[in-house]
Amino acid sequence: MGVALCDNTSHHGEPPQFTIHETVAEGDFVITRGDMTMQQKEDGPKIPYTFCDIYRFVGDKVAELTAFVIRTDKAGDRAANDSSQMASAWQG
């Protein structure tokens, strides 16, 4: 499902490449978790991300989509460390 909602208008490189690891459906919700790579520039490197999409359906139509995307390469380590530090501080 994450693939169907993504188009080639938000970046200038190749279309994103998705690997879906898990899809769970219960009631009106479908949750998809996986990895993807995407180029920011046509001649740039492919950057890895992990994602989680949460869909809420009404009938056979998507009524709501909540998506989380996290960069997972070395350049994204600072953001991951910041999140880890926030989680540690929150837990006390």
C-alpha positions as CSV (number, residue, x, y, z in Angstrom):
1,M,0.0,0.0,0.0
2,G,2.8,2.5,0.7
3,V,3.9,2.1,-2.9
4,A,0.5,3.0,-4.3
5,L,0.5,6.4,-2.6
6,C,4.0,7.4,-3.6
7,D,4.7,9.2,-6.9
8,N,7.7,10.6,-8.6
9,T,6.9,14.3,-8.1
10,S,8.6,14.9,-4.8
11,H,12.2,14.2,-5.8
12,H,14.5,14.3,-8.9
13,G,16.2,10.9,-8.9
14,E,14.8,7.4,-9.4
15,P,11.5,6.5,-7.9
16,P,11.7,5.1,-4.3
17,Q,12.4,1.4,-3.9
18,F,10.3,-0.3,-1.2
19,T,10.7,-3.5,0.8
20,I,7.7,-4.3,2.9
21,H,8.5,-6.4,6.0
22,E,5.2,-6.6,7.7
23,T,1.5,-5.8,7.0
24,V,-1.1,-6.1,9.8
25,A,-4.8,-5.6,9.3
26,E,-7.4,-5.3,12.1
27,G,-10.8,-3.7,11.9
28,D,-10.6,-0.5,9.9
29,F,-6.8,-0.2,10.2
30,V,-3.9,-1.6,8.1
31,I,-0.3,-1.0,9.2
32,T,2.6,-1.5,6.9
33,R,6.3,-1.5,8.0
34,G,9.4,-1.6,5.8
35,D,12.5,-0.1,4.3
36,M,13.0,2.1,1.3
37,T,15.8,3.9,-0.6
38,M,15.4,7.2,-2.4
39,Q,17.6,9.5,-4.3
40,Q,17.4,13.2,-3.4
41,K,19.2,14.3,-6.6
42,E,19.4,12.6,-10.0
43,D,23.1,11.9,-9.7
44,G,23.1,11.5,-5.9
45,P,23.4,8.4,-3.7
46,K,20.4,6.3,-2.7
47,I,19.5,7.1,0.9
48,P,18.1,4.4,3.1
49,Y,15.0,5.0,5.3
50,T,12.6,2.9,7.4
51,F,8.9,3.6,7.3
52,C,5.6,2.8,9.0
53,D,2.3,3.7,7.4
54,I,-1.0,3.5,9.3
55,Y,-4.1,3.5,7.2
56,R,-7.7,3.9,8.4
57,F,-10.4,2.8,6.0
58,V,-14.0,3.8,5.7
59,G,-15.5,1.2,3.4
60,D,-13.0,0.5,0.6
61,K,-11.4,4.0,0.7
62,V,-8.5,5.3,2.7
63,A,-9.9,7.9,5.2
64,E,-6.7,8.7,7.0
65,L,-3.0,8.0,6.6
66,T,-0.3,8.5,9.2
67,A,3.2,7.9,8.0
68,F,6.5,7.8,9.8
69,V,9.8,7.9,7.9
70,I,13.2,7.7,9.5
71,R,16.6,8.1,7.7
72,T,18.8,5.2,8.6
73,D,22.2,5.9,7.1
74,K,25.3,7.4,8.8
75,A,24.3,11.0,7.9
76,G,21.0,10.4,9.7
77,D,22.8,9.1,12.9
78,R,22.5,12.6,14.6
79,A,18.7,12.5,14.4
80,A,18.7,8.9,15.7
81,N,20.9,9.9,18.6
82,D,18.8,12.9,19.4
83,S,15.7,10.7,19.5
84,S,17.5,8.1,21.7
85,Q,18.5,10.8,24.1
86,M,15.0,12.2,24.3
87,A,13.6,8.7,25.0
88,S,16.2,8.2,27.7
89,A,15.4,11.6,29.3
90,W,11.7,10.8,29.2
91,Q,12.1,7.4,30.9
92,G,14.0,9.2,33.7
